Amino acid sequence: MISKFLSKLKSILFKSAVTPETPLKKEKKAVKSAKTKTKTKTKTKTKAVNSKKNIETLTTLPGVGAKSAKALYEAGFKTTKAVIAADEKDLLAVSGVGINLVKKLKKLK
């Protein structure tokens, strides 16, 4: 009876200590989490690149510099068409945009 107990105890102790599946499972989880982090970083980078491109296209408008283009972009005017089609009051609400810039933009209509 004691020998059965000891053999069962050994099997329990050695199974938990030397399970070949445990390190593999942890390794697989680590690989999955690394892949997820990479995808998230890529999405963030593409959004940053897209925003930079949109801000650069806004600077093609007459009188719009880098600072006012960034302010317009952050206010929700993502394209040059959106800026040109916007109401004067909406444009004046953006910090860094004055009446002279609004007049230049309204001439483009």
matplotlib code that plots the C-alpha trace (Angstrom):
import matplotlib.pyplot as plt

x = [0.0, 2.8, 4.6, 1.4, 1.1, 4.8, 4.5, 1.4, 3.1, 6.2, 4.0, 2.2, 5.4, 7.2, 4.3, 4.0, 7.7, 8.6, 5.7, 7.0, 3.8, 4.0, 7.1, 5.6, 2.3, 4.1, 6.2, 3.2, 1.5, 4.6, 4.7, 1.0, 1.4, 4.4, 2.4, -0.4, 1.9, 3.4, 0.0, -0.9, 2.3, 1.8, -1.7, -0.5, 2.3, 0.0, -2.4, 0.5, 1.8, -1.7, -2.2, 1.2, 0.2, -3.1, -1.5, 1.0, -1.8, -3.6, -0.5, -1.0, -3.9, -2.9, -2.1, -2.0, 1.2, 2.3, 0.8, -2.6, -2.7, -2.2, -4.8, -7.3, -6.6, -7.1, -10.4, -11.7, -10.9, -9.1, -9.1, -8.6, -12.2, -13.5, -11.7, -12.9, -16.5, -16.5, -18.5, -16.6, -17.7, -16.4, -13.0, -12.8, -13.4, -10.1, -7.2, -4.6, -7.0, -7.8, -10.1, -7.5, -7.0, -10.7, -11.0, -8.2, -9.9, -13.3, -11.8, -11.1, -14.8]
y = [0.0, 2.4, 1.5, 2.4, 5.7, 6.5, 5.6, 7.8, 10.6, 10.3, 10.3, 13.5, 15.2, 14.3, 15.1, 18.6, 19.2, 17.8, 18.4, 19.1, 20.8, 23.6, 25.5, 25.0, 26.6, 29.5, 29.9, 29.9, 32.5, 34.7, 34.4, 35.3, 38.3, 39.5, 39.2, 41.2, 44.0, 44.1, 44.5, 47.3, 49.2, 48.9, 50.3, 53.2, 53.9, 53.9, 56.3, 58.6, 58.4, 59.1, 62.1, 63.5, 63.1, 64.8, 67.7, 68.1, 68.3, 71.0, 73.1, 73.3, 75.6, 79.3, 80.9, 77.7, 76.9, 73.9, 75.2, 76.2, 72.9, 70.9, 73.0, 72.4, 68.7, 68.4, 70.4, 67.7, 69.2, 66.2, 67.2, 70.4, 69.9, 69.9, 73.1, 74.9, 73.7, 74.7, 77.5, 80.7, 80.5, 76.9, 77.9, 80.9, 78.7, 76.9, 78.4, 79.7, 80.6, 84.2, 86.3, 86.9, 83.1, 82.5, 85.2, 83.5, 80.2, 81.5, 82.9, 79.3, 78.4]
z = [0.0, 0.8, -2.4, -4.4, -2.5, -3.2, -6.9, -7.2, -5.4, -7.7, -10.8, -9.6, -8.7, -11.8, -14.1, -12.8, -12.8, -16.2, -18.5, -22.0, -23.0, -20.5, -22.0, -25.5, -24.5, -22.9, -26.0, -28.3, -26.2, -26.3, -30.1, -30.4, -28.1, -30.1, -33.4, -31.8, -30.7, -34.2, -35.8, -33.4, -34.1, -37.8, -37.6, -35.6, -38.0, -41.0, -39.2, -38.4, -42.0, -43.4, -41.1, -42.2, -45.8, -45.2, -43.4, -46.2, -48.8, -46.7, -47.0, -50.8, -50.2, -50.5, -47.2, -45.3, -43.6, -41.5, -38.2, -39.7, -41.7, -38.5, -36.7, -39.6, -39.6, -35.9, -36.2, -38.5, -42.0, -43.4, -47.1, -49.2, -50.4, -46.9, -46.1, -49.2, -48.7, -45.0, -43.6, -42.7, -39.0, -38.8, -40.2, -37.9, -34.9, -35.6, -33.7, -36.0, -38.8, -39.2, -41.4, -44.1, -44.5, -44.7, -47.4, -49.5, -49.1, -50.1, -53.3, -54.3, -54.5]

ax = plt.figure().add_subplot(projection="3d")
ax.plot(x, y, z, "-o")
ax.set_aspect("equal")
plt.show()
